[in-house]
Structure formats: structure tokens, C-alpha cells
């Protein structure tokens, strides 16, 4: 009996330990911060890969494709189970094994000593556990008429002004969003095209390219300003105010540029700062102008002789085409922004490599080739990815993100 008591104590202790483990696990509280962080990072990686993929597609003259994730969700399920093991307990032992073995004729072959045992059976119901983690998301292909109308429309000055207010450099925005600039002097018009393979123009005895025009404009303080004017008349209370936007010269920006680049010499003569930011025509300020065109992309510079400037902005689709042209022409090392020694950043407008120079910020494979945006450097490229993300969001309407319809097929 002493042996049996000790045995029962050990079995009871083992069962108590198992239950203590179960209770400890059941007391754990689930947290979401780990999964939230992973979904956040994963969705950002997917978005950046989508942007890079469309740039590469554009370089290969392949159709672009735009998708949006309308819903992302994750779930984790953990199950634990436990029960008492099957056991034989009691004051009487159970003998196992036959006392003897016989053949077919009944002859005793050998004698087997009985074994005293108290069996304990363990199976899947005694202790089991399972964990299941799943993520689900809904993707919408953006191919509606409204989406492409917005995608193909030129970027307006109000949007461009919003980007300036976010702190993006004027040079980056102009190089990215201006398709061409026409300059008319004394009846002669010269167009400077913003294309990596476009030729430069000879004006007088100097050769000038699109980059030279942008450098001179930024040095003169070219910027964008908006003005909100309430409508007048009987229907004014029922209509929204009109927002006007125009290109103008900001003397403060010009002074900042000169202080940061004292050695800069523009190939264009210094402009007189007209039209000057902050000084709007009276007919616009008072709401008397009945012009439906709120973006002023043509302005006159009061020089001798007078200069007329006309700017042609790109669409969001045109931005992808422009970046694809840079990649296709293999001039990513040549198309650069102004070298700012104060920041020490990579001056390449578009930095896409084969990944041989270090780790990647984002990478994809397309048609057997590997494309990589370097993790270290490539500051302008990363900013462009942010700009394209915001532009696509501005062009995407709520109706484009309708949930996937349920389709039932019946015999």
C-alpha cells in the first residue's frame, strides 16, 4: 500500500503540473502591436514595389497597371487542449501477460511470469495545441474612366503649391512635373523640353538646356501662390469660393538662393521679379475677374525686351513616362539635381541600380532583370516615391475602391 500511495502522489503531482501549465497559458492576453507593425511594413513594401514596377514597365514600353488595397486584416488563432490521461489506479495490481504459452496441439512451450502494472495512457486529448495566423486583403484594379481621366490630366498649380508647402525643393518639383517651357523674346519662341534625350537650344551665342532654365528660375525665386476669392453676385452664398493659382517670383526665395549659392551664375539675365508674389491684380482680388481658368501658366517678365514664359505641366501618367525614359536611356547617373554641399545627398534624380552596390530600399525582378533602389542614398528617388503615392491617392476616388462583389454560381 505504501508503494501505491507514493505512486498516486506522483501521478497527482504530474496532473497538477499539467493543469498549472494550462492555466498559465490561458491567462496570457493577446497583443496586436507586433502584427500591426508587420502589416504596416509589409503594406509599405508592397506599395513601393508597385511604384518601382510601373517605372520599370514604362522603361520597357509595357502597359502600366495600378491597384489599391481597400482592406487589409490579420488574424491569429491559438488553441490549447488538455485532459486527464487514461490510467489504472486502485489497491489491486493488474497482471499482464499469459501465465504460459501453448502451441496448436496444446503443448506448453514456456512459462511467462505475470507483470504487475498500473497503465497510464497518453493520447491527443491529453495535451494538444495549435496556432493559426492568417492575413487577408482586398485589391482593387484601378481602371475606371474617372481614375484615368484624373491620371491623364495635367497636375494643377494648387497641388504643386501643396507639395511646396510640404518642404519639397522647387528644383525637384519643377524637374519632375514640368514637361516643357517655352520662352518667347522679340517674336521668337524657343521650347526647352524636359526629356533625358532632348537636345539643348542655342540662343544667341550660348547653349541652354531645360536644366539651365530651371536653375535660372529657381535662382530668381520662381514659386507658386494661391488666392481664395469669394464669389460675388446673387449665387455667391450657394457656391464655393474660387481658388486662383499662378507662378510668381518671390524675392525672399531669391535672396536665400543667392546666400546658399554665392558662386552661381545663371545663363539667363537676372529677371526683374515680375510678376511678384503677394501682389495680385485688383480684378482678381476683388472677384471681378470672370475667367474660368484658375491656373495661370503663362506670364510676362518685364525685361528689355519683354519675355513671355509658358509652362506645360505633366500628368501623373507623364511622370511615370519621364522616369521610365531616364531608366531606358541608361542616364540615371547623368540626370542630376544641383549639388548641395550642405546636405551631402545623392544628386541623382532617379537612382535605380542592379543591386551590386549594396542593400536595397526596394527591389523587384522584371523580365529576368533585377532592379534596386539603393537603401543608402537615393534621397531624391525616395522623395519621388512619396510624391507618386500622394498623387495616386489624390487621383483615386471612393467609387474606385468598392469592395469585391460576391458572385454566386448556381447549377
C-alpha positions as a printed Julia matrix, in Angstrom:
411×3 Matrix{Float64}:
   0.0     0.0     0.0
   2.89    2.34    0.65
   4.05    1.82   -2.95
   0.59    2.57   -4.24
   0.29    5.74   -2.19
   3.61    7.01   -3.46
   2.58    6.23   -6.99
  -0.69    8.09   -6.64
   1.11   11.12   -5.18
   3.43   11.23   -8.17
   0.58   10.91  -10.65
  -1.39   13.63   -8.87
   1.62   15.93   -8.89
   2.11   15.39  -12.6
  -1.54   16.14  -13.35
  -1.41   19.27  -11.17
   1.7    20.46  -13.03
  -0.05   19.97  -16.38
  -3.08   21.92  -15.24
  -0.85   24.69  -13.91
   0.74   24.97  -17.33
  -2.65   25.14  -19.0
  -3.88   27.81  -16.61
  -0.72   29.85  -17.16
  -1.18   29.79  -20.93
  -4.85   30.65  -20.69
  -4.02   33.7   -18.58
  -1.96   35.23  -21.39
  -3.52   38.29  -23.08
  -3.13   38.65  -26.86
  -1.4    41.81  -28.19
  -1.59   43.38  -31.65
   1.44   45.67  -31.81
   3.69   43.03  -33.38
   1.22   42.1   -36.1
   0.28   45.77  -36.61
   3.93   46.65  -37.2
   4.43   43.77  -39.64
   1.31   44.65  -41.66
   2.35   48.31  -41.72
   5.82   47.47  -43.02
   4.53   44.88  -45.46
   1.94   47.21  -46.99
   4.59   49.95  -47.4
   6.92   47.47  -49.13
   4.13   46.36  -51.46
   3.28   50.0   -52.34
   6.92   50.87  -53.1
   7.33   47.73  -55.21
   4.22   48.7   -57.19
   5.67   52.16  -57.94
   9.05   50.74  -58.97
   7.34   48.09  -61.11
   5.4    50.73  -63.06
   8.56   52.79  -63.62
  10.29   49.68  -64.99
   7.23   48.86  -67.12
   7.35   52.36  -68.55
  11.03   51.92  -69.42
  10.12   48.76  -71.35
   7.09   50.41  -73.03
   4.83   47.91  -71.26
   1.32   48.91  -70.13
   1.15   50.29  -66.62
  -1.14   48.75  -64.03
  -2.46   50.42  -60.9
  -4.0    48.62  -57.95
  -5.08   49.7   -54.48
  -5.62   47.76  -51.29
  -9.05   48.68  -49.98
  -8.84   46.47  -46.89
  -6.06   44.67  -45.01
  -6.76   42.48  -41.99
  -4.87   39.9   -39.98
  -5.98   37.23  -37.55
  -4.27   34.82  -35.18
  -5.95   31.85  -33.53
  -4.39   29.74  -30.77
  -5.99   26.61  -29.31
  -4.85   24.64  -26.31
  -6.44   21.44  -25.04
  -5.8    19.12  -22.18
  -7.33   16.34  -20.16
  -6.56   13.67  -17.63
  -4.52   10.78  -19.0
  -6.04    7.31  -19.07
  -4.69    5.45  -16.02
  -5.41    2.42  -13.89
  -5.27    3.1   -10.17
  -6.51    1.23   -7.15
  -5.4    -1.15   -4.42
  -5.11   -4.19   -6.67
  -2.43   -4.53   -9.34
  -3.34   -5.94  -12.7
  -1.33   -8.8   -14.14
  -0.37   -8.61  -17.76
   1.0   -11.44  -19.9
  -0.26  -15.03  -20.08
   0.96  -17.46  -17.37
   2.08  -19.82  -20.08
   2.15  -20.21  -23.86
   1.0   -23.25  -25.85
   1.12  -24.38  -29.45
  -1.76  -25.62  -31.59
  -1.53  -29.08  -30.04
  -1.84  -27.67  -26.55
   1.76  -28.31  -25.58
   3.16  -25.8   -23.1
   6.08  -24.0   -24.71
   7.22  -21.67  -21.95
   6.06  -20.02  -18.82
   5.74  -16.21  -18.73
   5.96  -14.53  -15.37
   2.99  -12.17  -14.76
   3.88   -8.43  -14.78
   2.28   -6.12  -12.25
   1.39   -2.76  -13.83
  -0.75    0.31  -13.46
  -1.04    1.64  -17.01
  -1.09    5.38  -17.83
  -2.2     6.15  -21.41
  -1.33    9.45  -23.15
  -3.05   10.49  -26.37
  -4.05   13.61  -28.39
  -6.77   14.51  -25.92
  -4.31   14.6   -23.02
  -2.27   17.52  -24.33
  -2.65   19.34  -27.67
  -2.04   22.78  -29.08
  -2.42   24.53  -32.43
  -1.75   28.03  -33.76
  -3.05   29.57  -36.96
  -2.1    33.03  -38.32
  -3.66   34.45  -41.48
  -3.74   37.76  -43.34
  -6.37   38.79  -45.85
  -6.67   41.82  -48.1
  -8.88   43.14  -50.87
  -7.23   44.51  -54.01
  -8.95   46.79  -56.48
  -7.7    47.27  -60.02
  -7.88   51.0   -60.76
  -9.13   51.09  -64.33
 -12.28   53.19  -64.22
 -12.98   56.08  -66.57
 -12.84   58.58  -63.7
  -9.5    57.28  -62.48
  -7.8    57.54  -65.87
  -9.31   60.95  -66.52
  -7.65   62.14  -63.31
  -4.44   60.2   -64.04
  -4.05   61.75  -67.5
  -4.97   65.31  -66.54
  -2.11   67.81  -66.01
  -1.04   68.42  -62.44
  -2.56   71.72  -61.36
  -0.72   74.52  -59.59
  -2.78   74.1   -56.41
  -1.45   70.57  -55.99
   2.05   71.75  -56.82
   1.77   74.52  -54.22
   0.69   71.93  -51.63
   3.88   69.93  -52.33
   5.99   73.08  -51.96
   4.41   73.69  -48.56
   5.43   70.16  -47.51
   9.07   71.15  -47.9
   9.94   69.58  -51.25
  12.53   71.58  -53.14
  11.39   73.75  -56.02
  14.01   72.25  -58.29
  12.84   68.67  -57.67
   9.2    69.56  -58.27
   9.89   71.55  -61.46
  12.18   68.89  -62.89
   9.58   66.23  -62.15
   6.3    67.95  -63.06
   7.17   70.36  -65.9
   7.11   68.74  -69.33
   8.45   71.76  -71.22
   8.92   75.53  -71.02
   8.53   77.95  -73.91
  10.33   81.28  -73.85
   9.31   83.97  -76.31
  11.52   87.01  -76.87
  11.04   89.52  -79.72
   8.64   87.2   -81.52
  10.96   84.16  -81.41
   9.78   81.17  -79.36
  12.21   78.54  -78.08
  10.93   75.38  -76.38
  13.03   73.63  -73.77
  11.85   70.03  -73.41
  12.29   68.16  -70.15
  13.38   64.85  -71.6
  16.64   62.96  -70.93
  17.31   62.67  -74.67
  16.15   66.17  -75.68
  18.72   68.38  -77.33
  19.69   71.74  -75.94
  18.83   75.0   -77.71
  21.24   77.65  -78.92
  20.11   81.16  -78.01
  22.45   83.88  -79.13
  25.93   82.54  -78.57
  25.01   80.27  -75.65
  23.67   76.74  -75.5
  20.91   76.29  -72.97
  19.07   73.2   -71.8
  15.95   72.65  -69.73
  18.11   72.27  -66.62
  19.61   75.72  -67.25
  16.12   77.25  -67.44
  15.13   75.64  -64.13
  18.36   76.73  -62.47
  17.77   80.32  -63.56
  14.12   80.21  -62.47
  14.94   78.82  -59.01
  17.73   81.39  -58.6
  15.21   84.15  -59.41
  12.81   82.82  -56.74
  10.17   81.31  -59.05
   7.4    79.87  -56.89
   3.63   79.32  -56.77
   0.99   81.13  -54.77
  -2.75   80.74  -54.4
  -5.52   83.2   -53.63
  -9.03   82.33  -52.4
 -11.64   84.83  -53.58
 -15.31   84.68  -52.51
 -17.74   84.75  -55.39
 -19.92   87.81  -55.84
 -23.49   88.15  -57.03
 -26.8    86.57  -56.12
 -25.49   83.0   -56.25
 -22.41   83.72  -54.14
 -23.9    82.22  -50.97
 -24.6    78.93  -52.74
 -21.2    78.49  -54.39
 -17.75   77.79  -53.04
 -15.02   80.43  -53.2
 -12.77   80.42  -56.26
  -9.13   79.49  -55.72
  -6.66   81.09  -58.13
  -3.09   79.85  -58.54
  -0.21   81.35  -60.5
   3.55   81.31  -60.98
   5.34   84.29  -59.45
   8.76   85.42  -58.24
   9.45   85.54  -54.51
  12.33   87.91  -53.64
  12.86   86.17  -50.31
  13.48   82.83  -52.03
  15.83   84.53  -54.48
  17.83   86.02  -51.62
  18.04   82.65  -49.84
  19.29   81.0   -53.03
  21.98   83.65  -53.53
  23.17   83.23  -49.94
  23.4    79.45  -50.3
  24.97   79.55  -53.79
  27.13   82.7   -53.96
  29.1    81.37  -56.94
  26.05   80.58  -59.07
  25.98   82.3   -62.44
  22.81   81.87  -64.47
  22.98   81.68  -68.25
  19.89   83.91  -68.31
  19.86   87.58  -67.36
  18.5    88.33  -63.92
  14.77   88.95  -64.04
  13.1    91.98  -62.54
  10.92   89.85  -60.26
   7.64   90.31  -62.12
   5.04   89.05  -61.51
   5.93   89.37  -57.86
   4.45   87.04  -55.25
   1.92   88.71  -52.97
   0.85   91.36  -55.49
  -2.28   90.23  -57.32
  -4.12   92.24  -59.97
  -7.02   94.18  -58.47
  -9.6    92.49  -60.7
  -8.6    89.11  -59.25
  -8.51   90.25  -55.61
 -11.94   91.86  -55.8
 -13.53   88.89  -57.55
 -14.41   90.89  -60.67
 -12.42   88.62  -62.99
 -14.77   86.24  -64.77
 -12.06   83.95  -66.08
 -12.82   80.26  -65.57
  -9.12   79.41  -65.89
  -7.72   79.45  -62.37
  -4.22   78.18  -63.24
  -2.01   80.89  -64.76
   0.71   79.05  -66.66
   1.59   82.0   -68.91
   3.23   85.1   -67.5
   5.29   88.02  -68.76
   8.64   89.11  -67.36
   9.26   92.83  -67.62
  12.71   92.88  -69.15
  14.14   94.68  -72.12
  12.87   93.27  -74.4
   9.88   91.68  -72.57
   9.9    87.9   -72.11
   6.84   85.67  -72.19
   7.04   82.32  -70.38
   4.61   79.45  -70.94
   4.8    76.3   -68.81
   3.36   72.91  -69.79
   2.83   70.65  -66.76
   2.85   66.87  -66.83
   0.14   64.46  -65.76
   0.76   61.73  -63.2
   0.99   59.26  -66.07
   3.5    61.59  -67.72
   5.69   61.48  -64.6
   5.92   57.69  -64.91
   6.78   58.04  -68.59
   9.5    60.58  -67.79
  11.1    58.35  -65.14
  10.85   55.36  -67.47
  12.67   57.34  -70.18
  15.53   58.06  -67.8
  15.83   54.36  -66.95
  15.5    53.21  -70.58
  18.17   55.65  -71.79
  20.51   54.46  -69.03
  21.24   58.01  -67.91
  20.37   57.69  -64.22
  23.92   58.81  -63.4
  23.68   61.86  -65.67
  20.26   63.33  -64.79
  21.08   65.11  -61.54
  19.84   67.9   -59.33
  22.03   70.79  -58.23
  24.84   69.63  -55.96
  24.03   70.97  -52.5
  27.18   70.56  -50.43
  25.31   71.49  -47.25
  23.22   68.34  -47.36
  25.68   65.94  -48.97
  22.86   63.93  -50.59
  22.89   61.79  -53.68
  22.13   64.22  -56.52
  20.7    61.62  -58.94
  17.1    62.39  -59.76
  16.36   58.68  -60.25
  18.65   56.12  -58.6
  17.88   52.58  -59.82
  20.69   50.02  -59.99
  21.17   46.27  -60.36
  21.77   45.89  -56.62
  25.5    45.28  -56.88
  26.4    48.38  -54.86
  24.71   47.46  -51.59
  21.36   46.73  -49.9
  18.11   47.89  -51.45
  15.41   50.17  -50.14
  13.02   48.38  -52.52
  13.68   45.87  -55.29
  11.83   43.87  -57.94
  12.54   41.46  -60.77
  11.08   42.07  -64.22
  11.66   40.1   -67.41
  14.7    38.4   -65.92
  16.35   41.64  -64.72
  16.83   42.84  -61.16
  16.09   46.46  -60.24
  17.06   48.07  -56.95
  16.65   51.48  -55.32
  19.69   51.73  -53.01
  18.97   51.81  -49.31
  21.84   54.2   -48.65
  21.46   57.46  -50.55
  18.88   57.82  -53.35
  17.18   60.58  -51.33
  15.51   62.2   -54.35
  14.2    58.85  -55.58
  12.65   58.11  -52.2
  11.02   61.54  -52.2
   9.63   60.87  -55.68
   8.1    57.62  -54.4
   6.36   59.64  -51.69
   5.11   62.18  -54.23
   3.74   59.47  -56.52
   2.0    57.81  -53.57
   0.24   61.07  -52.73
  -0.63   61.79  -56.36
  -2.24   58.36  -56.83
  -4.22   58.85  -53.63
  -5.44   62.23  -54.89
  -6.48   60.67  -58.2
  -8.31   57.73  -56.58
 -11.97   58.25  -55.77
 -14.09   56.38  -53.28
 -16.08   54.66  -56.03
 -12.83   53.13  -57.3
 -12.41   51.24  -54.0
 -15.7    49.37  -53.95
 -15.4    46.02  -52.2
 -15.1    42.95  -54.36
 -18.61   41.79  -55.31
 -19.78   38.36  -54.26
 -20.5    36.1   -57.24
 -22.68   33.02  -56.74
 -22.86   30.34  -59.4
 -25.84   28.01  -59.24
 -26.47   24.98  -61.44
